[in-house]
Amino acid sequence: MNTTEAIRVALGALWANKLRSVLTLLGVVIGVAAVIAVVTFVNGINGYVATKIFNLGADVFIISRQSASDMTNPDKFLESAKRKKIEMDDYRAVAARCSECEAVGAAVSINGHVRHEQQEATDVNIRGYTPSMLRITDFDLEGGRFITETDMMSAAPVAVIGTDVEDNLLPGGDPIGKELRIDGYLYTVVGVGKRQGKTMGQSQDNYAIIPLSAYLRQYGERQSIGISAKAHGTGEPLEHAVDQARIILRARRHDRPGQPDSFSEETNESLMGIWSSLSGTFFVAMIGIASISLVIGGVVIMNMQLVSVTERTREIGVREALGARRTDVLRQFLIESSTIALVGGVLGVTIGISFAKGITLAIGMPSQIELWSVIAGLLLATGVGIFFGVYPARRAAMLDPIAALRFEL
């Protein structure tokens, strides 16, 4: 029996037992679909985090009281929570003395309520920005203008709003020049940010930006601000800018020599390192869960193939009596098990990608398909079929032709 004939016979046997074949490949389908969906989500979220959530260029760094990595370590979190807050004087010192910095800005935020006449939006992200944050974050405007130095100096009651606030409170007209109440204080809309959309079900356009001076006047100075700075370039220029800003702040905050900083400085690279560590742990955990499904699918394939061998014992005996070699029988059953697994892999890849893209359309969770993950899914499924099909195939090949011909169910 040549390979082509073995494939034809194997496919014919699978087609003759459609229900059994479908039930057999379910475990493989679920396992491969889970692997593909996880890889697609992790790749998509990694890309989104790098470009949207951290929103830092390669030449930008931020200084804050607490690091993002502190959130994953209770001891570090408690220690950093005791640090002195970063104040406006700290920002002014860095802005005035950091010659390695191209631009220095400051920001702070809180969730609040925004009202226009009888309409109200809740959980709006109220951000206090300095004008320089426009250059540092590459903020895009859809209309109007951003906060100016004059607004900052006079603590002007002006605001740049996101498109969600515009759609909910100021629909059907030009929002520029209209008035809003932000947590009870009256502000005039001077600009509208470019629409960014949703991610993981969370809108990125539900915000109102006001001058940092107006923010501090309204909400007080109890919050620690964050300092953002843009270096003259990446690599060494960025390192020099970070070092200079550290020296300025350590001197201002009286950090003793040999003692750690009483603040945290982070770049896009360090933030992505933290995220990659977290997403890597999630990825490994999900792949482990998906692997259990694949193992279960492989066990089901082995059991079904053992049943098939028992049912087709007389057929195997006839084939061997007509000249089929043990290698022919072995190859036939291996082709059957690997075909089931490969079909399950194809269906799993299709379902995994469709599920990921469906979630993206439904709630905006970013996803990105990688060719290597598709190929790996198909190879993994085929490997499972071959591995778990070896024992049933070998058992079929070792049957004695005479005993097989006399076998009755």
C-alpha positions in Angstrom: 0.0 0.0 0.0 1.5 3.3 -1.0 1.1 6.6 0.9 -1.7 7.9 -1.4 -3.7 4.8 -1.0 -3.1 4.9 2.8 -4.4 8.4 2.9 -7.5 7.5 0.9 -8.3 4.6 3.1 -7.8 6.6 6.3 -10.0 9.4 5.1 -12.7 6.9 4.0 -12.6 5.4 7.5 -13.0 8.8 9.1 -15.9 9.7 6.8 -17.7 6.5 7.5 -17.7 7.4 11.2 -18.5 11.1 11.1 -19.9 11.6 14.6 -17.0 9.7 16.2 -14.5 11.8 14.2 -16.2 15.0 15.2 -16.3 14.1 18.9 -12.6 13.0 18.7 -11.3 16.3 17.4 -13.3 18.5 19.8 -10.5 18.5 22.4 -7.9 19.4 19.8 -10.1 22.2 18.5 -10.6 23.7 21.9 -6.9 23.5 22.8 -5.7 25.0 19.6 -8.4 27.7 19.6 -7.3 28.7 23.1 -3.6 28.9 22.2 -4.3 31.0 19.1 -6.7 33.3 20.9 -4.2 33.8 23.8 -1.3 34.5 21.4 -3.5 36.9 19.4 -4.6 38.8 22.4 -1.2 39.0 24.0 0.5 40.3 20.8 -2.3 42.8 20.3 -2.2 44.1 23.9 1.6 44.4 23.9 1.4 46.6 20.8 -1.4 48.7 22.2 0.3 49.1 25.6 3.5 50.3 23.8 1.7 52.9 21.6 -1.4 53.9 23.5 -1.5 53.2 27.2 2.0 54.3 28.2 1.9 56.8 25.4 5.6 57.5 25.7 8.1 58.0 22.9 11.5 56.4 23.0 13.0 59.7 24.1 10.6 60.4 26.9 10.8 59.5 30.6 8.5 60.1 33.6 9.2 60.8 37.2 6.6 59.8 39.8 6.4 59.1 43.5 5.6 55.4 42.9 6.7 53.1 40.1 4.4 50.9 38.1 6.5 47.9 39.2 5.7 48.8 42.8 2.1 47.7 42.2 3.2 44.1 41.8 5.2 44.0 45.1 3.2 44.7 48.4 6.4 45.6 50.3 7.7 48.0 47.6 4.2 49.5 47.3 3.9 50.2 51.0 7.5 51.7 51.1 6.9 53.9 48.1 3.6 55.1 49.4 5.4 56.7 52.3 7.6 58.9 50.1 7.1 62.6 49.9 4.8 63.7 47.1 6.2 65.4 44.1 5.2 69.0 44.1 5.1 71.9 41.6 8.4 73.3 42.9 10.0 70.0 42.0 8.6 70.3 38.4 9.8 73.9 38.2 13.3 73.0 39.3 13.6 70.2 36.7 12.1 72.5 34.0 14.5 75.3 34.8 17.8 73.3 35.4 17.6 70.2 33.2 19.6 71.4 30.2 19.6 67.8 28.8 15.8 67.9 28.5 14.2 69.3 25.4 10.8 69.8 27.2 9.6 69.2 30.7 5.9 68.9 31.7 3.7 67.9 34.6 0.4 66.1 34.9 -2.1 64.8 37.5 -5.5 63.3 37.1 -8.7 62.3 38.9 -12.1 60.9 37.9 -14.9 63.4 38.2 -18.3 64.6 36.8 -18.9 66.9 33.9 -22.2 68.6 33.3 -23.7 70.7 30.6 -27.2 72.1 31.3 -29.2 69.0 32.2 -26.8 66.4 30.8 -24.1 64.8 32.9 -21.2 62.5 32.2 -19.7 60.5 35.1 -16.3 58.9 35.6 -14.7 61.4 33.3 -10.9 61.5 33.6 -10.1 65.1 34.7 -6.4 65.8 33.8 -4.4 68.7 34.9 -1.7 69.4 32.3 1.0 71.9 31.7 1.2 73.3 28.1 4.4 71.4 27.4 2.6 68.0 27.7 1.3 68.6 24.1 4.9 68.1 22.7 5.8 65.4 25.2 2.8 63.1 24.6 2.2 64.0 20.9 -1.4 64.8 21.7 -3.5 65.3 18.6 -6.3 67.8 18.3 -9.5 67.4 16.2 -10.4 71.0 16.6 -9.7 74.2 18.6 -6.4 74.7 20.5 -4.5 73.2 23.5 -3.8 74.8 26.8 -1.3 77.8 26.6 1.2 79.3 28.9 -1.2 82.2 29.5 -3.9 79.7 30.6 -1.4 78.1 32.9 -0.1 81.4 34.4 -3.7 82.7 35.1 -5.2 79.3 36.0 -7.8 80.0 33.3 -11.0 78.0 33.4 -10.6 76.4 30.0 -10.7 72.8 28.9 -9.8 70.4 26.1 -12.3 67.6 26.0 -12.4 64.1 24.5 -14.9 63.1 21.9 -17.0 61.1 24.4 -17.6 64.2 26.4 -18.5 66.1 23.2 -20.9 63.3 22.0 -22.6 62.9 25.3 -22.9 66.6 26.4 -22.4 68.8 23.3 -23.8 66.9 20.3 -24.9 68.4 17.1 -22.8 71.5 16.9 -19.4 73.1 17.4 -18.4 72.6 21.1 -15.7 75.3 21.0 -16.7 78.2 23.2 -19.4 76.3 25.1 -19.4 76.0 28.9 -19.2 72.9 31.0 -19.2 72.4 34.8 -16.4 70.1 35.9 -17.1 69.0 39.4 -19.1 72.2 40.0 -16.6 74.6 38.5 -17.4 76.4 35.2 -15.0 75.9 32.3 -15.0 77.0 28.6 -14.2 74.4 25.9 -11.3 75.5 23.8 -10.3 72.3 22.1 -11.4 68.7 21.2 -8.9 65.8 21.2 -8.7 63.4 18.3 -10.8 60.3 18.7 -8.8 57.3 19.9 -11.5 54.6 20.4 -11.8 51.8 22.9 -9.5 49.2 24.3 -10.6 46.3 26.5 -14.0 47.9 26.8 -12.6 51.2 28.2 -13.0 54.3 26.1 -9.9 56.4 25.6 -11.9 59.6 24.8 -13.7 60.2 28.1 -11.5 63.0 29.5 -11.3 66.7 30.1 -7.9 68.4 30.2 -7.5 71.7 32.2 -4.5 73.8 33.1 -2.6 72.2 35.9 -2.7 75.4 37.9 -6.5 75.4 37.6 -6.6 71.8 38.6 -4.5 72.4 41.8 -6.7 75.5 42.7 -9.9 73.4 42.4 -8.8 70.0 43.8 -5.9 71.2 46.1 -2.3 70.1 46.2 -2.7 66.9 48.2 -2.0 64.7 45.1 1.5 64.0 44.0 2.1 65.2 40.4 4.0 63.3 37.7 6.8 64.9 35.8 7.3 64.0 32.1 10.4 65.0 30.2 11.5 64.7 26.6 15.3 64.2 25.9 17.2 65.4 22.9 17.3 61.9 21.6 17.4 58.2 22.5 20.3 56.2 23.9 22.9 58.4 25.6 20.9 61.7 25.4 18.0 60.0 27.2 20.3 58.5 29.9 22.0 61.9 30.4 18.6 63.6 30.7 17.4 61.0 33.3 20.6 61.3 35.3 20.4 65.1 35.3 16.8 65.1 36.4 17.6 62.6 39.2 20.4 64.8 40.5 18.2 67.8 40.6 15.4 66.0 42.5 17.7 64.2 44.9 19.2 67.5 45.9 15.8 69.2 46.3 14.4 66.3 48.3 17.5 65.8 50.4 18.1 62.2 49.5 21.3 61.1 51.3 24.3 59.7 49.4 24.1 55.9 49.1 20.3 55.9 49.8 17.8 55.0 47.0 15.8 57.7 45.3 12.7 59.0 47.0 11.0 58.9 43.6 10.8 56.6 40.5 11.9 57.3 37.0 10.7 55.2 34.1 11.1 55.2 30.3 9.0 53.5 27.7 11.5 50.6 27.7 11.3 50.0 31.4 7.5 50.2 31.4 7.3 47.7 28.6 9.7 45.5 30.5 7.3 45.5 33.4 4.3 44.8 31.2 6.1 42.0 29.2 6.9 40.3 32.5 3.2 40.4 33.5 1.9 39.4 30.1 4.5 36.7 29.9 3.2 35.2 33.2 -0.3 35.4 31.9 0.7 33.9 28.6 2.4 30.9 30.2 -0.6 30.3 32.5 -3.0 30.3 29.6 -0.8 28.2 27.4 -0.7 25.7 30.3 -4.5 25.6 30.5 -4.7 25.2 26.7 -2.2 22.4 26.8 -4.4 20.5 29.2 -7.2 20.6 26.5 -4.7 19.4 23.9 -3.6 16.5 26.1 -7.3 15.6 26.8 -7.9 15.8 23.0 -4.9 13.5 22.4 -6.2 11.0 25.0 -9.6 11.0 23.3 -7.9 10.4 19.9 -6.1 7.4 21.4 -9.2 6.0 22.9 -11.2 6.4 19.7 -8.5 4.8 17.7 -8.3 1.9 20.1 -12.1 1.4 19.6 -11.6 1.7 15.8 -8.9 -1.0 15.9 -11.2 -3.3 17.8 -14.1 -2.7 15.4 -11.9 -3.2 12.4 -9.9 -6.2 13.5 -11.3 -8.5 10.8 -10.7 -5.7 8.2 -7.0 -5.6 9.4 -6.8 -9.4 9.1 -8.1 -9.4 5.6 -5.7 -6.6 4.5 -2.8 -8.5 6.0 -3.9 -11.8 4.4 -4.0 -10.0 1.0 -0.4 -8.8 1.5 -0.5 -5.6 3.6 2.6 -5.3 5.7 2.6 -4.2 9.3 4.2 -0.9 8.3 1.2 -0.3 5.9 -1.3 -0.9 8.8 0.8 1.3 11.1 0.9 4.1 8.5 -2.8 3.8 7.9 -3.8 4.3 11.5 -1.2 7.1 12.1 -2.6 8.9 9.1 -6.1 8.6 10.5 -5.1 10.0 13.9 -2.9 12.8 12.5 -5.6 13.8 10.0 -8.2 14.1 12.8 -5.7 16.3 14.8 -4.8 18.4 11.7 -8.5 19.0 10.9 -9.0 19.9 14.5 -6.0 22.2 14.3 -7.4 24.0 11.3 -10.8 24.4 12.9 -9.1 25.5 16.1 -7.0 28.2 14.4 -10.1 29.5 12.5 -12.2 29.5 15.7 -9.4 31.1 17.8 -8.9 33.9 15.3 -12.6 34.5 14.9 -13.1 34.6 18.6 -10.3 37.1 19.1 -11.5 39.4 16.3 -15.1 39.1 17.6 -14.0 40.2 21.1 -12.1 43.1 19.4 -15.2 44.2 17.6 -17.4 43.8 20.7 -15.3 45.5 23.4 -12.2 46.9 21.6 -9.7 44.6 23.1 -6.7 44.8 20.7 -5.6 41.6 18.9 -2.9 40.9 16.4 -2.6 37.7 14.3 0.9 36.2 14.1 1.8 33.8 11.3 4.1 31.8 13.5 1.3 31.2 16.0 -0.9 29.8 13.2 1.9 27.5 12.0 2.8 26.5 15.5 -0.9 25.6 16.3 -1.2 23.4 13.2 2.1 21.6 14.0 1.2 21.2 17.6 -2.2 19.7 16.7 -0.6 17.3 14.2 2.1 16.3 16.7 -0.6 15.5 19.3 -2.3 13.3 16.8 0.8 11.4 15.9 2.0 11.1 19.5 -1.3 9.7 20.8 -1.9 7.7 17.7 1.3 5.6 17.9 0.0 3.1 20.5 -3.3 2.3 18.7 -1.5 2.1 15.3 1.2 -0.2 16.7 -1.4 -2.4 18.4 -3.2 -2.7 15.0 0.0 -3.5 13.2 0.9 -6.2 15.7 -2.4 -8.2 15.2 -1.9 -11.8 14.1 -3.7 -12.1 10.7 -5.2 -15.5 11.5 -6.5 -14.4 14.9 -7.8 -11.2 13.3 -9.8 -13.1 10.7 -11.4 -15.3 13.4 -12.2 -12.2 15.6 -15.9 -11.4 16.1 -17.4 -8.5 18.1 
